């Protein structure tokens, strides 16, 4: 026959095993939730900046400001936009911007530029534009300042 003391030891052992199993399962669940959270994060990088225009202009008509991160192939000079932010009717300068890009789109064989163009309503040729601003190696937390220039008729940069 099983004694009362042996029965208590068996019950305590069972409770201890169940408790340890529960602790182990909760720890592995917490680790797997943390891993899933890391996998679900969007791995983007950011370029922030400010666009200036030296004159104190107010734009009463509709305009759109396009800020683009552009890849330029060093060998061919071909330019490919990576990401663009469009700001409608900024009205006054300076204008702040944020470009979010996927770091997998960045390659060492390309040079990267910031191109900023201001278009008037119903026009496809920019009214104001910056000189192509070549960026150093992108780190993901870059902050730049861009100055717009007036484009003369027929001028390309």
N, CA, C and O atoms as a GROMACS GRO file, in nm:
protein
  628
    1UNK      N    1   0.081  -0.118   0.000
    1UNK     CA    2   0.000   0.000   0.000
    1UNK      C    3   0.086   0.125   0.000
    1UNK      O    4   0.196   0.129   0.055
    2UNK      N    5   0.030   0.227  -0.064
    2UNK     CA    6   0.101   0.355  -0.072
    2UNK      C    7   0.066   0.435   0.053
    2UNK      O    8  -0.050   0.450   0.090
    3UNK      N    9   0.170   0.484   0.115
    3UNK     CA   10   0.147   0.562   0.236
    3UNK      C   11   0.103   0.703   0.201
    3UNK      O   12   0.120   0.749   0.088
    4UNK      N   13   0.048   0.768   0.299
    4UNK     CA   14  -0.001   0.905   0.280
    4UNK      C   15   0.115   0.999   0.246
    4UNK      O   16   0.099   1.089   0.164
    5UNK      N   17   0.230   0.978   0.307
    5UNK     CA   18   0.347   1.064   0.282
    5UNK      C   19   0.398   1.044   0.139
    5UNK      O   20   0.437   1.141   0.075
    6UNK      N   21   0.398   0.923   0.088
    6UNK     CA   22   0.442   0.895  -0.049
    6UNK      C   23   0.345   0.959  -0.150
    6UNK      O   24   0.385   1.008  -0.255
    7UNK      N   25   0.218   0.955  -0.114
    7UNK     CA   26   0.116   1.016  -0.200
    7UNK      C   27   0.137   1.168  -0.209
    7UNK      O   28   0.126   1.225  -0.317
    8UNK      N   29   0.166   1.232  -0.096
    8UNK     CA   30   0.191   1.377  -0.095
    8UNK      C   31   0.314   1.411  -0.180
    8UNK      O   32   0.313   1.508  -0.256
    9UNK      N   33   0.421   1.330  -0.166
    9UNK     CA   34   0.543   1.353  -0.244
    9UNK      C   35   0.512   1.341  -0.394
    9UNK      O   36   0.562   1.419  -0.474
   10UNK      N   37   0.431   1.243  -0.429
   10UNK     CA   38   0.395   1.224  -0.570
   10UNK      C   39   0.315   1.344  -0.622
   10UNK      O   40   0.339   1.391  -0.733
   11UNK      N   41   0.220   1.392  -0.542
   11UNK     CA   42   0.139   1.509  -0.582
   11UNK      C   43   0.226   1.632  -0.595
   11UNK      O   44   0.211   1.708  -0.691
   12UNK      N   45   0.317   1.654  -0.500
   12UNK     CA   46   0.408   1.769  -0.506
   12UNK      C   47   0.497   1.759  -0.628
   12UNK      O   48   0.522   1.860  -0.695
   13UNK      N   49   0.546   1.639  -0.659
   13UNK     CA   50   0.630   1.619  -0.777
   13UNK      C   51   0.554   1.650  -0.905
   13UNK      O   52   0.607   1.713  -0.997
   14UNK      N   53   0.430   1.606  -0.911
   14UNK     CA   54   0.346   1.632  -1.030
   14UNK      C   55   0.321   1.782  -1.045
   14UNK      O   56   0.333   1.836  -1.155
   15UNK      N   57   0.287   1.851  -0.936
   15UNK     CA   58   0.263   1.996  -0.940
   15UNK      C   59   0.390   2.068  -0.982
   15UNK      O   60   0.385   2.162  -1.062
   16UNK      N   61   0.505   2.025  -0.928
   16UNK     CA   62   0.632   2.088  -0.964
   16UNK      C   63   0.663   2.067  -1.112
   16UNK      O   64   0.708   2.160  -1.179
   17UNK      N   65   0.639   1.949  -1.164
   17UNK     CA   66   0.661   1.921  -1.307
   17UNK      C   67   0.569   2.007  -1.395
   17UNK      O   68   0.613   2.063  -1.495
   18UNK      N   69   0.442   2.018  -1.358
   18UNK     CA   70   0.347   2.099  -1.435
   18UNK      C   71   0.390   2.246  -1.433
   18UNK      O   72   0.383   2.313  -1.535
   19UNK      N   73   0.433   2.295  -1.316
   19UNK     CA   74   0.477   2.434  -1.304
   19UNK      C   75   0.599   2.460  -1.391
   19UNK      O   76   0.605   2.560  -1.463
   20UNK      N   77   0.698   2.370  -1.386
   20UNK     CA   78   0.818   2.387  -1.468
   20UNK      C   79   0.785   2.382  -1.617
   20UNK      O   80   0.841   2.459  -1.696
   21UNK      N   81   0.696   2.293  -1.656
   21UNK     CA   82   0.654   2.285  -1.796
   21UNK      C   83   0.587   2.415  -1.841
   21UNK      O   84   0.612   2.464  -1.950
   22UNK      N   85   0.501   2.469  -1.755
   22UNK     CA   86   0.432   2.595  -1.788
   22UNK      C   87   0.532   2.709  -1.802
   22UNK      O   88   0.520   2.790  -1.894
   23UNK      N   89   0.631   2.716  -1.713
   23UNK     CA   90   0.733   2.821  -1.722
   23UNK      C   91   0.813   2.805  -1.850
   23UNK      O   92   0.839   2.904  -1.918
   24UNK      N   93   0.851   2.683  -1.883
   24UNK     CA   94   0.929   2.658  -2.004
   24UNK      C   95   0.850   2.697  -2.129
   24UNK      O   96   0.904   2.762  -2.219
   25UNK      N   97   0.723   2.659  -2.135
   25UNK     CA   98   0.639   2.691  -2.251
   25UNK      C   99   0.620   2.842  -2.263
   25UNK      O  100   0.624   2.895  -2.374
   26UNK      N  101   0.599   2.912  -2.152
   26UNK     CA  102   0.580   3.058  -2.159
   26UNK      C  103   0.707   3.127  -2.205
   26UNK      O  104   0.700   3.227  -2.277
   27UNK      N  105   0.824   3.076  -2.165
   27UNK     CA  106   0.951   3.136  -2.210
   27UNK      C  107   0.970   3.116  -2.360
   27UNK      O  108   1.008   3.210  -2.429
   28UNK      N  109   0.945   2.998  -2.411
   28UNK     CA  110   0.962   2.974  -2.554
   28UNK      C  111   0.859   3.052  -2.634
   28UNK      O  112   0.888   3.096  -2.745
   29UNK      N  113   0.738   3.070  -2.581
   29UNK     CA  114   0.636   3.150  -2.649
   29UNK      C  115   0.679   3.296  -2.656
   29UNK      O  116   0.661   3.361  -2.759
   30UNK      N  117   0.735   3.349  -2.547
   30UNK     CA  118   0.781   3.488  -2.546
   30UNK      C  119   0.893   3.508  -2.647
   30UNK      O  120   0.897   3.611  -2.714
   31UNK      N  121   0.984   3.412  -2.658
   31UNK     CA  122   1.094   3.422  -2.756
   31UNK      C  123   1.039   3.416  -2.897
   31UNK      O  124   1.082   3.493  -2.982
   32UNK      N  125   0.944   3.327  -2.925
   32UNK     CA  126   0.890   3.317  -3.060
   32UNK      C  127   0.808   3.441  -3.096
   32UNK      O  128   0.810   3.483  -3.212
   33UNK      N  129   0.737   3.501  -3.001
   33UNK     CA  130   0.664   3.626  -3.027
   33UNK      C  131   0.763   3.737  -3.059
   33UNK      O  132   0.739   3.817  -3.150
   34UNK      N  133   0.874   3.743  -2.985
   34UNK     CA  134   0.976   3.845  -3.011
   34UNK      C  135   1.036   3.825  -3.149
   34UNK      O  136   1.059   3.923  -3.220
   35UNK      N  137   1.063   3.701  -3.190
   35UNK     CA  138   1.119   3.674  -3.322
   35UNK      C  139   1.019   3.712  -3.430
   35UNK      O  140   1.058   3.768  -3.533
   36UNK      N  141   0.890   3.682  -3.411
   36UNK     CA  142   0.788   3.718  -3.509
   36UNK      C  143   0.778   3.870  -3.523
   36UNK      O  144   0.759   3.920  -3.633
   37UNK      N  145   0.792   3.943  -3.411
   37UNK     CA  146   0.786   4.088  -3.416
   37UNK      C  147   0.902   4.142  -3.496
   37UNK      O  148   0.885   4.236  -3.574
   38UNK      N  149   1.022   4.085  -3.478
   38UNK     CA  150   1.138   4.130  -3.554
   38UNK      C  151   1.120   4.102  -3.702
   38UNK      O  152   1.161   4.182  -3.785
   39UNK      N  153   1.059   3.989  -3.737
   39UNK     CA  154   1.038   3.954  -3.876
   39UNK      C  155   0.936   4.048  -3.940
   39UNK      O  156   0.949   4.081  -4.057
   40UNK      N  157   0.833   4.091  -3.865
   40UNK     CA  158   0.727   4.174  -3.919
   40UNK      C  159   0.766   4.320  -3.933
   40UNK      O  160   0.696   4.395  -4.001
   41UNK      N  161   0.877   4.364  -3.870
   41UNK     CA  162   0.918   4.503  -3.883
   41UNK      C  163   0.953   4.535  -4.028
   41UNK      O  164   1.012   4.453  -4.098
   42UNK      N  165   0.917   4.654  -4.070
   42UNK     CA  166   0.949   4.697  -4.205
   42UNK      C  167   1.090   4.754  -4.204
   42UNK      O  168   1.116   4.853  -4.135
   43UNK      N  169   1.180   4.693  -4.277
   43UNK     CA  170   1.320   4.738  -4.272
   43UNK      C  171   1.347   4.853  -4.369
   43UNK      O  172   1.414   4.834  -4.470
   44UNK      N  173   1.296   4.971  -4.340
   44UNK     CA  174   1.322   5.084  -4.428
   44UNK      C  175   1.422   5.178  -4.363
   44UNK      O  176   1.444   5.175  -4.242
   45UNK      N  177   1.482   5.261  -4.446
   45UNK     CA  178   1.574   5.363  -4.398
   45UNK      C  179   1.518   5.499  -4.439
   45UNK      O  180   1.428   5.507  -4.523
   46UNK      N  181   1.571   5.604  -4.379
   46UNK     CA  182   1.510   5.736  -4.395
   46UNK      C  183   1.616   5.840  -4.434
   46UNK      O  184   1.728   5.840  -4.385
   47UNK      N  185   1.574   5.927  -4.526
   47UNK     CA  186   1.649   6.050  -4.555
   47UNK      C  187   1.554   6.164  -4.522
   47UNK      O  188   1.444   6.171  -4.576
   48UNK      N  189   1.595   6.253  -4.434
   48UNK     CA  190   1.515   6.371  -4.402
   48UNK      C  191   1.589   6.493  -4.453
   48UNK      O  192   1.710   6.490  -4.473
   49UNK      N  193   1.515   6.599  -4.474
   49UNK     CA  194   1.582   6.719  -4.521
   49UNK      C  195   1.489   6.838  -4.526
   49UNK      O  196   1.372   6.832  -4.490
   50UNK      N  197   1.547   6.946  -4.573
   50UNK     CA  198   1.475   7.072  -4.585
   50UNK      C  199   1.506   7.132  -4.721
   50UNK      O  200   1.622   7.136  -4.763
   51UNK      N  201   1.403   7.180  -4.789
   51UNK     CA  202   1.418   7.245  -4.919
   51UNK      C  203   1.406   7.395  -4.896
   51UNK      O  204   1.307   7.442  -4.839
   52UNK      N  205   1.507   7.470  -4.942
   52UNK     CA  206   1.507   7.616  -4.930
   52UNK      C  207   1.497   7.678  -5.068
   52UNK      O  208   1.535   7.618  -5.168
   53UNK      N  209   1.444   7.799  -5.072
   53UNK     CA  210   1.450   7.884  -5.190
   53UNK      C  211   1.497   8.020  -5.141
   53UNK      O  212   1.439   8.074  -5.047
   54UNK      N  213   1.602   8.077  -5.203
   54UNK     CA  214   1.661   8.199  -5.148
   54UNK      C  215   1.569   8.320  -5.145
   54UNK      O  216   1.588   8.411  -5.063
   55UNK      N  217   1.471   8.323  -5.231
   55UNK     CA  218   1.377   8.436  -5.231
   55UNK      C  219   1.258   8.401  -5.142
   55UNK      O  220   1.224   8.284  -5.124
   56UNK      N  221   1.196   8.504  -5.086
   56UNK     CA  222   1.080   8.484  -5.001
   56UNK      C  223   0.955   8.485  -5.088
   56UNK      O  224   0.884   8.585  -5.095
   57UNK      N  225   0.930   8.372  -5.156
   57UNK     CA  226   0.816   8.363  -5.246
   57UNK      C  227   0.697   8.298  -5.177
   57UNK      O  228   0.710   8.211  -5.092
   58UNK      N  229   0.581   8.346  -5.216
   58UNK     CA  230   0.456   8.283  -5.176
   58UNK      C  231   0.392   8.234  -5.305
   58UNK      O  232   0.381   8.309  -5.401
   59UNK      N  233   0.348   8.109  -5.307
   59UNK     CA  234   0.290   8.051  -5.428
   59UNK      C  235   0.139   8.044  -5.414
   59UNK      O  236   0.087   7.947  -5.358
   60UNK      N  237   0.067   8.146  -5.462
   60UNK     CA  238  -0.078   8.144  -5.448
   60UNK      C  239  -0.146   8.042  -5.539
   60UNK      O  240  -0.254   7.993  -5.508
   61UNK      N  241  -0.081   8.010  -5.653
   61UNK     CA  242  -0.142   7.911  -5.743
   61UNK      C  243  -0.102   7.771  -5.698
   61UNK      O  244  -0.017   7.754  -5.611
   62UNK      N  245  -0.164   7.674  -5.758
   62UNK     CA  246  -0.136   7.535  -5.721
   62UNK      C  247   0.001   7.494  -5.776
   62UNK      O  248   0.031   7.513  -5.894
   63UNK      N  249   0.080   7.438  -5.690
   63UNK     CA  250   0.211   7.387  -5.729
   63UNK      C  251   0.231   7.250  -5.664
   63UNK      O  252   0.161   7.215  -5.569
   64UNK      N  253   0.327   7.176  -5.715
   64UNK     CA  254   0.363   7.050  -5.651
   64UNK      C  255   0.515   7.041  -5.645
   64UNK      O  256   0.585   7.073  -5.741
   65UNK      N  257   0.563   6.999  -5.532
   65UNK     CA  258   0.705   6.983  -5.507
   65UNK      C  259   0.735   6.834  -5.506
   65UNK      O  260   0.676   6.759  -5.428
   66UNK      N  261   0.827   6.791  -5.593
   66UNK     CA  262   0.862   6.650  -5.601
   66UNK      C  263   1.006   6.633  -5.555
   66UNK      O  264   1.098   6.693  -5.611
   67UNK      N  265   1.026   6.551  -5.452
   67UNK     CA  266   1.158   6.523  -5.398
   67UNK      C  267   1.185   6.375  -5.425
   67UNK      O  268   1.108   6.289  -5.383
   68UNK      N  269   1.295   6.345  -5.497
   68UNK     CA  270   1.323   6.207  -5.537
   68UNK      C  271   1.463   6.165  -5.498
   68UNK      O  272   1.558   6.242  -5.507
   69UNK      N  273   1.474   6.040  -5.456
   69UNK     CA  274   1.602   5.973  -5.442
   69UNK      C  275   1.623   5.899  -5.573
   69UNK      O  276   1.541   5.815  -5.610
   70UNK      N  277   1.732   5.930  -5.642
   70UNK     CA  278   1.756   5.878  -5.777
   70UNK      C  279   1.888   5.802  -5.780
   70UNK      O  280   1.989   5.850  -5.728
   71UNK      N  281   1.886   5.684  -5.841
   71UNK     CA  282   2.009   5.607  -5.863
   71UNK      C  283   2.063   5.643  -6.000
   71UNK      O  284   1.990   5.640  -6.098
   72UNK      N  285   2.191   5.677  -6.007
   72UNK     CA  286   2.257   5.710  -6.132
   72UNK      C  287   2.368   5.608  -6.155
   72UNK      O  288   2.460   5.596  -6.075
   73UNK      N  289   2.357   5.534  -6.266
   73UNK     CA  290   2.461   5.438  -6.297
   73UNK      C  291   2.587   5.513  -6.338
   73UNK      O  292   2.583   5.597  -6.428
   74UNK      N  293   2.696   5.482  -6.273
   74UNK     CA  294   2.821   5.553  -6.298
   74UNK      C  295   2.868   5.531  -6.441
   74UNK      O  296   2.916   5.625  -6.505
   75UNK      N  297   2.856   5.409  -6.491
   75UNK     CA  298   2.907   5.378  -6.624
   75UNK      C  299   2.825   5.440  -6.737
   75UNK      O  300   2.882   5.494  -6.832
   76UNK      N  301   2.693   5.434  -6.727
   76UNK     CA  302   2.608   5.481  -6.838
   76UNK      C  303   2.544   5.617  -6.812
   76UNK      O  304   2.500   5.683  -6.906
   77UNK      N  305   2.536   5.659  -6.687
   77UNK     CA  306   2.469   5.784  -6.654
   77UNK      C  307   2.318   5.773  -6.649
   77UNK      O  308   2.250   5.872  -6.625
   78UNK      N  309   2.265   5.652  -6.671
   78UNK     CA  310   2.120   5.632  -6.667
   78UNK      C  311   2.069   5.656  -6.526
   78UNK      O  312   2.127   5.607  -6.429
   79UNK      N  313   1.959   5.732  -6.515
   79UNK     CA  314   1.902   5.767  -6.384
   79UNK      C  315   1.769   5.695  -6.364
   79UNK      O  316   1.683   5.693  -6.452
   80UNK      N  317   1.755   5.635  -6.244
   80UNK     CA  318   1.635   5.561  -6.209
   80UNK      C  319   1.585   5.609  -6.074
   80UNK      O  320   1.658   5.601  -5.976
   81UNK      N  321   1.461   5.658  -6.066
   81UNK     CA  322   1.407   5.700  -5.935
   81UNK      C  323   1.388   5.579  -5.843
   81UNK      O  324   1.338   5.474  -5.886
   82UNK      N  325   1.427   5.594  -5.717
   82UNK     CA  326   1.408   5.489  -5.617
   82UNK      C  327   1.279   5.516  -5.540
   82UNK      O  328   1.196   5.427  -5.524
   83UNK      N  329   1.263   5.640  -5.493
   83UNK     CA  330   1.144   5.678  -5.418
   83UNK      C  331   1.122   5.828  -5.437
   83UNK      O  332   1.217   5.904  -5.453
   84UNK      N  333   0.995   5.870  -5.436
   84UNK     CA  334   0.960   6.011  -5.455
   84UNK      C  335   0.854   6.051  -5.353
   84UNK      O  336   0.759   5.976  -5.327
   85UNK      N  337   0.871   6.170  -5.297
   85UNK     CA  338   0.767   6.228  -5.212
   85UNK      C  339   0.712   6.348  -5.287
   85UNK      O  340   0.789   6.431  -5.336
   86UNK      N  341   0.580   6.359  -5.295
   86UNK     CA  342   0.515   6.473  -5.361
   86UNK      C  343   0.444   6.554  -5.253
   86UNK      O  344   0.363   6.502  -5.176
   87UNK      N  345   0.476   6.683  -5.250
   87UNK     CA  346   0.411   6.774  -5.156
   87UNK      C  347   0.330   6.872  -5.239
   87UNK      O  348   0.386   6.948  -5.318
   88UNK      N  349   0.200   6.872  -5.220
   88UNK     CA  350   0.113   6.961  -5.298
   88UNK      C  351   0.095   7.093  -5.224
   88UNK      O  352   0.073   7.096  -5.103
   89UNK      N  353   0.105   7.201  -5.298
   89UNK     CA  354   0.081   7.337  -5.249
   89UNK      C  355   0.160   7.372  -5.123
   89UNK      O  356   0.100   7.404  -5.021
   90UNK      N  357   0.293   7.367  -5.128
   90UNK     CA  358   0.369   7.400  -5.007
   90UNK      C  359   0.356   7.548  -4.967
   90UNK      O  360   0.374   7.579  -4.849
   91UNK      N  361   0.328   7.638  -5.058
   91UNK     CA  362   0.304   7.781  -5.038
   91UNK      C  363   0.426   7.858  -4.988
   91UNK      O  364   0.458   7.961  -5.046
   92UNK      N  365   0.493   7.815  -4.884
   92UNK     CA  366   0.609   7.889  -4.831
   92UNK      C  367   0.727   7.795  -4.809
   92UNK      O  368   0.711   7.676  -4.781
   93UNK      N  369   0.845   7.853  -4.822
   93UNK     CA  370   0.969   7.779  -4.793
   93UNK      C  371   1.025   7.828  -4.660
   93UNK      O  372   0.997   7.941  -4.622
   94UNK      N  373   1.100   7.749  -4.590
   94UNK     CA  374   1.150   7.615  -4.620
   94UNK      C  375   1.043   7.508  -4.604
   94UNK      O  376   0.946   7.525  -4.530
   95UNK      N  377   1.065   7.395  -4.675
   95UNK     CA  378   0.974   7.281  -4.671
   95UNK      C  379   1.054   7.159  -4.624
   95UNK      O  380   1.159   7.128  -4.680
   96UNK      N  381   1.003   7.091  -4.524
   96UNK     CA  382   1.068   6.969  -4.474
   96UNK      C  383   1.014   6.848  -4.549
   96UNK      O  384   0.899   6.847  -4.592
   97UNK      N  385   1.100   6.746  -4.564
   97UNK     CA  386   1.056   6.624  -4.632
   97UNK      C  387   1.118   6.502  -4.566
   97UNK      O  388   1.217   6.511  -4.492
   98UNK      N  389   1.057   6.386  -4.594
   98UNK     CA  390   1.106   6.257  -4.548
   98UNK      C  391   1.094   6.158  -4.664
   98UNK      O  392   0.987   6.142  -4.721
   99UNK      N  393   1.205   6.094  -4.696
   99UNK     CA  394   1.205   5.988  -4.796
   99UNK      C  395   1.236   5.856  -4.727
   99UNK      O  396   1.341   5.843  -4.663
  100UNK      N  397   1.146   5.760  -4.738
  100UNK     CA  398   1.168   5.626  -4.683
  100UNK      C  399   1.201   5.534  -4.799
  100UNK      O  400   1.128   5.529  -4.898
  101UNK      N  401   1.310   5.460  -4.786
  101UNK     CA  402   1.350   5.370  -4.894
  101UNK      C  403   1.390   5.234  -4.837
  101UNK      O  404   1.425   5.221  -4.720
  102UNK      N  405   1.383   5.135  -4.923
  102UNK     CA  406   1.422   4.999  -4.886
  102UNK      C  407   1.572   4.986  -4.909
  102UNK      O  408   1.618   5.009  -5.021
  103UNK      N  409   1.650   4.950  -4.807
  103UNK     CA  410   1.795   4.939  -4.825
  103UNK      C  411   1.836   4.835  -4.928
  103UNK      O  412   1.947   4.839  -4.980
  104UNK      N  413   1.746   4.742  -4.959
  104UNK     CA  414   1.778   4.642  -5.064
  104UNK      C  415   1.781   4.705  -5.202
  104UNK      O  416   1.834   4.644  -5.296
  105UNK      N  417   1.724   4.826  -5.218
  105UNK     CA  418   1.727   4.897  -5.346
  105UNK      C  419   1.858   4.972  -5.368
  105UNK      O  420   1.881   5.027  -5.476
  106UNK      N  421   1.944   4.974  -5.268
  106UNK     CA  422   2.069   5.050  -5.276
  106UNK      C  423   2.182   4.955  -5.316
  106UNK      O  424   2.200   4.849  -5.256
  107UNK      N  425   2.258   4.995  -5.418
  107UNK     CA  426   2.369   4.914  -5.469
  107UNK      C  427   2.496   5.000  -5.474
  107UNK      O  428   2.489   5.120  -5.502
  108UNK      N  429   2.608   4.939  -5.447
  108UNK     CA  430   2.736   5.013  -5.448
  108UNK      C  431   2.777   5.056  -5.588
  108UNK      O  432   2.862   5.144  -5.602
  109UNK      N  433   2.718   4.997  -5.691
  109UNK     CA  434   2.759   5.032  -5.827
  109UNK      C  435   2.694   5.162  -5.876
  109UNK      O  436   2.729   5.214  -5.982
  110UNK      N  437   2.599   5.213  -5.799
  110UNK     CA  438   2.530   5.337  -5.836
  110UNK      C  439   2.573   5.453  -5.749
  110UNK      O  440   2.620   5.436  -5.636
  111UNK      N  441   2.557   5.573  -5.806
  111UNK     CA  442   2.570   5.696  -5.729
  111UNK      C  443   2.427   5.742  -5.700
  111UNK      O  444   2.338   5.722  -5.783
  112UNK      N  445   2.404   5.803  -5.583
  112UNK     CA  446   2.268   5.842  -5.546
  112UNK      C  447   2.257   5.993  -5.536
  112UNK      O  448   2.344   6.061  -5.482
  113UNK      N  449   2.147   6.044  -5.589
  113UNK     CA  450   2.122   6.187  -5.596
  113UNK      C  451   1.988   6.221  -5.534
  113UNK      O  452   1.898   6.137  -5.530
  114UNK      N  453   1.977   6.344  -5.485
  114UNK     CA  454   1.847   6.398  -5.447
  114UNK      C  455   1.811   6.501  -5.553
  114UNK      O  456   1.887   6.594  -5.579
  115UNK      N  457   1.695   6.482  -5.613
  115UNK     CA  458   1.645   6.575  -5.715
  115UNK      C  459   1.515   6.635  -5.663
  115UNK      O  460   1.422   6.563  -5.626
  116UNK      N  461   1.511   6.768  -5.661
  116UNK     CA  462   1.392   6.840  -5.613
  116UNK      C  463   1.344   6.931  -5.726
  116UNK      O  464   1.421   7.010  -5.781
  117UNK      N  465   1.216   6.918  -5.761
  117UNK     CA  466   1.158   6.998  -5.868
  117UNK      C  467   1.025   7.056  -5.822
  117UNK      O  468   0.946   6.988  -5.756
  118UNK      N  469   1.001   7.181  -5.857
  118UNK     CA  470   0.875   7.248  -5.826
  118UNK      C  471   0.803   7.274  -5.958
  118UNK      O  472   0.857   7.338  -6.048
  119UNK      N  473   0.680   7.222  -5.969
  119UNK     CA  474   0.600   7.235  -6.091
  119UNK      C  475   0.481   7.326  -6.063
  119UNK      O  476   0.419   7.317  -5.957
  120UNK      N  477   0.451   7.414  -6.158
  120UNK     CA  478   0.327   7.492  -6.150
  120UNK      C  479   0.212   7.406  -6.201
  120UNK      O  480   0.232   7.305  -6.268
  121UNK      N  481   0.091   7.450  -6.167
  121UNK     CA  482  -0.030   7.377  -6.209
  121UNK      C  483  -0.034   7.362  -6.361
  121UNK      O  484  -0.008   7.457  -6.435
  122UNK      N  485  -0.066   7.241  -6.406
  122UNK     CA  486  -0.081   7.206  -6.547
  122UNK      C  487   0.049   7.215  -6.626
  122UNK      O  488   0.044   7.222  -6.749
  123UNK      N  489   0.164   7.216  -6.562
  123UNK     CA  490   0.292   7.219  -6.633
  123UNK      C  491   0.371   7.093  -6.602
  123UNK      O  492   0.367   7.039  -6.491
  124UNK      N  493   0.443   7.046  -6.704
  124UNK     CA  494   0.526   6.926  -6.688
  124UNK      C  495   0.675   6.958  -6.684
  124UNK      O  496   0.757   6.870  -6.658
  125UNK      N  497   0.710   7.083  -6.708
  125UNK     CA  498   0.848   7.128  -6.700
  125UNK      C  499   0.863   7.201  -6.567
  125UNK      O  500   0.782   7.288  -6.535
  126UNK      N  501   0.964   7.166  -6.488
  126UNK     CA  502   0.976   7.230  -6.356
  126UNK      C  503   1.006   7.379  -6.366
  126UNK      O  504   1.080   7.424  -6.453
  127UNK      N  505   0.945   7.454  -6.275
  127UNK     CA  506   0.969   7.597  -6.264
  127UNK      C  507   1.096   7.623  -6.182
  127UNK      O  508   1.177   7.709  -6.218
  128UNK      N  509   1.112   7.550  -6.075
  128UNK     CA  510   1.232   7.556  -5.993
  128UNK      C  511   1.288   7.415  -5.979
  128UNK      O  512   1.214   7.316  -5.980
  129UNK      N  513   1.422   7.407  -5.967
  129UNK     CA  514   1.486   7.276  -5.955
  129UNK      C  515   1.618   7.295  -5.881
  129UNK      O  516   1.677   7.403  -5.884
  130UNK      N  517   1.664   7.191  -5.816
  130UNK     CA  518   1.796   7.199  -5.754
  130UNK      C  519   1.900   7.145  -5.851
  130UNK      O  520   1.867   7.073  -5.945
  131UNK      N  521   2.026   7.181  -5.828
  131UNK     CA  522   2.133   7.112  -5.897
  131UNK      C  523   2.138   6.972  -5.838
  131UNK      O  524   2.117   6.956  -5.718
  132UNK      N  525   2.164   6.872  -5.921
  132UNK     CA  526   2.168   6.735  -5.869
  132UNK      C  527   2.261   6.730  -5.748
  132UNK      O  528   2.378   6.767  -5.757
  133UNK      N  529   2.208   6.683  -5.637
  133UNK     CA  530   2.284   6.677  -5.512
  133UNK      C  531   2.329   6.534  -5.491
  133UNK      O  532   2.249   6.447  -5.457
  134UNK      N  533   2.458   6.510  -5.512
  134UNK     CA  534   2.514   6.378  -5.495
  134UNK      C  535   2.527   6.347  -5.347
  134UNK      O  536   2.577   6.429  -5.269
  135UNK      N  537   2.482   6.228  -5.308
  135UNK     CA  538   2.483   6.189  -5.166
  135UNK      C  539   2.605   6.103  -5.137
  135UNK      O  540   2.648   6.025  -5.221
  136UNK      N  541   2.660   6.117  -5.016
  136UNK     CA  542   2.764   6.021  -4.975
  136UNK      C  543   2.697   5.886  -4.949
  136UNK      O  544   2.578   5.870  -4.975
  137UNK      N  545   2.772   5.791  -4.899
  137UNK     CA  546   2.715   5.659  -4.869
  137UNK      C  547   2.594   5.675  -4.777
  137UNK      O  548   2.602   5.741  -4.674
  138UNK      N  549   2.483   5.613  -4.816
  138UNK     CA  550   2.359   5.624  -4.739
  138UNK      C  551   2.368   5.540  -4.612
  138UNK      O  552   2.403   5.422  -4.617
  139UNK      N  553   2.336   5.602  -4.498
  139UNK     CA  554   2.345   5.534  -4.370
  139UNK      C  555   2.208   5.500  -4.313
  139UNK      O  556   2.199   5.419  -4.220
  140UNK      N  557   2.101   5.559  -4.366
  140UNK     CA  558   1.967   5.530  -4.316
  140UNK      C  559   1.912   5.634  -4.224
  140UNK      O  560   1.795   5.629  -4.188
  141UNK      N  561   1.995   5.730  -4.184
  141UNK     CA  562   1.946   5.840  -4.100
  141UNK      C  563   2.008   5.971  -4.150
  141UNK      O  564   2.053   6.055  -4.072
  142UNK      N  565   2.009   5.986  -4.282
  142UNK     CA  566   2.072   6.102  -4.344
  142UNK      C  567   1.982   6.225  -4.334
  142UNK      O  568   1.859   6.214  -4.339
  143UNK      N  569   2.043   6.342  -4.318
  143UNK     CA  570   1.971   6.468  -4.310
  143UNK      C  571   2.041   6.566  -4.405
  143UNK      O  572   2.161   6.589  -4.393
  144UNK      N  573   1.966   6.622  -4.499
  144UNK     CA  574   2.026   6.707  -4.601
  144UNK      C  575   1.949   6.838  -4.615
  144UNK      O  576   1.835   6.850  -4.572
  145UNK      N  577   2.017   6.935  -4.677
  145UNK     CA  578   1.956   7.064  -4.708
  145UNK      C  579   1.970   7.084  -4.859
  145UNK      O  580   2.078   7.067  -4.915
  146UNK      N  581   1.860   7.122  -4.924
  146UNK     CA  582   1.857   7.140  -5.068
  146UNK      C  583   1.810   7.281  -5.098
  146UNK      O  584   1.715   7.330  -5.038
  147UNK      N  585   1.879   7.347  -5.194
  147UNK     CA  586   1.838   7.482  -5.235
  147UNK      C  587   1.791   7.476  -5.380
  147UNK      O  588   1.860   7.424  -5.467
  148UNK      N  589   1.671   7.531  -5.405
  148UNK     CA  590   1.614   7.534  -5.539
  148UNK      C  591   1.672   7.651  -5.618
  148UNK      O  592   1.710   7.754  -5.562
  149UNK      N  593   1.679   7.633  -5.750
  149UNK     CA  594   1.727   7.736  -5.842
  149UNK      C  595   1.620   7.759  -5.948
  149UNK      O  596   1.546   7.667  -5.983
  150UNK      N  597   1.613   7.880  -5.999
  150UNK     CA  598   1.521   7.910  -6.107
  150UNK      C  599   1.580   7.856  -6.236
  150UNK      O  600   1.699   7.871  -6.262
  151UNK      N  601   1.496   7.793  -6.318
  151UNK     CA  602   1.543   7.733  -6.442
  151UNK      C  603   1.517   7.831  -6.555
  151UNK      O  604   1.405   7.879  -6.572
  152UNK      N  605   1.622   7.861  -6.632
  152UNK     CA  606   1.603   7.947  -6.748
  152UNK      C  607   1.549   7.862  -6.864
  152UNK      O  608   1.565   7.740  -6.864
  153UNK      N  609   1.484   7.926  -6.961
  153UNK     CA  610   1.423   7.853  -7.072
  153UNK      C  611   1.528   7.771  -7.147
  153UNK      O  612   1.632   7.823  -7.187
  154UNK      N  613   1.499   7.642  -7.164
  154UNK     CA  614   1.586   7.555  -7.240
  154UNK      C  615   1.707   7.503  -7.163
  154UNK      O  616   1.785   7.426  -7.219
  155UNK      N  617   1.724   7.542  -7.041
  155UNK     CA  618   1.840   7.497  -6.965
  155UNK      C  619   1.814   7.358  -6.906
  155UNK      O  620   1.706   7.330  -6.857
  156UNK      N  621   1.916   7.274  -6.913
  156UNK     CA  622   1.907   7.144  -6.849
  156UNK      C  623   2.024   7.130  -6.755
  156UNK      O  624   2.133   7.183  -6.779
  157UNK      N  625   2.000   7.059  -6.650
  157UNK     CA  626   2.108   7.039  -6.551
  157UNK      C  627   2.128   6.892  -6.531
  157UNK      O  628   2.214   6.852  -6.452
   0.00000   0.00000   0.00000
